[in-house]
């Protein structure tokens, strides 16, 4: 699952957003995560396909989820977040996204809409999390990102010249 950069990033984002969130927000995030990242479905070439790692690791449930037996509802994080899930049996309902990309966009938008005002950023080199809660911190982060983008632009130009 985390081989896919987009799924890894949404998992990281949800984890960071949960820091400082209240119990209700954490439950909503966990429920959406369960129903789309673990047991979600999406449409692809007119067929229903699995997104979720939970489905991909359980052939029987994967076959059941993609059949006409359970209910299939359109994925909407606001609705999905309020739905109880079953962790001891197959789900009675599976949520179907229009695409993986759309599902991840919807999850991210939903998470930002319900979680705390300030962003948390993980720094892998120092293995620390910082909360961006003042103007100076945000300015410093923007400057760092600009420098990183300038470096990437230089590398891109080198590649283009070689071609």
Secondary structure as GFF3:
##gff-version 3
##sequence-region A 1 163
A	DSSP	alpha_helix	5	18	.	.	.	ID=ss1
A	DSSP	alpha_helix	23	32	.	.	.	ID=ss2
A	DSSP	pi_helix	33	38	.	.	.	ID=ss3
A	DSSP	beta_strand	41	44	.	.	.	ID=ss4
A	DSSP	beta_strand	47	50	.	.	.	ID=ss5
A	DSSP	alpha_helix	53	56	.	.	.	ID=ss6
A	DSSP	alpha_helix	59	65	.	.	.	ID=ss7
A	DSSP	beta_strand	71	74	.	.	.	ID=ss8
A	DSSP	alpha_helix	77	80	.	.	.	ID=ss9
A	DSSP	beta_strand	93	97	.	.	.	ID=ss10
A	DSSP	alpha_helix	100	114	.	.	.	ID=ss11
A	DSSP	beta_strand	119	123	.	.	.	ID=ss12
A	DSSP	beta_strand	128	132	.	.	.	ID=ss13
A	DSSP	alpha_helix	135	162	.	.	.	ID=ss14
###
